[in-house]
Amino acid sequence: MVSLVVLFGVLGGIGTLLTVTLLRRGGGRVDTVEGLLQEQEAVRRAKADRVSFGLGSHNLPPTASDSYVRGSGRP
């Protein structure tokens, strides 16, 4: 019984910590041009990843002609 109380206490503490952290970050817009460009690049990469890792390719073996080719960014 005590272990359940400790478990729920730890889970509650983690939930509270995550909530406070997210509320402190805020959801405001970026203020600098560099931040905006980084956001646009991240959105572009996410779209490309969603297309290249689409649902249709889950049952196929990987081949040399895979469409996943990332630009000159990270490997």
Salt bridges, closest charged atoms under 4 A:
GLU41 OE2 - ARG44 NH2 2.54
GLU41 OE2 - ARG45 NE 3.31
ASP49 OD2 - ARG70 NH2 3.35
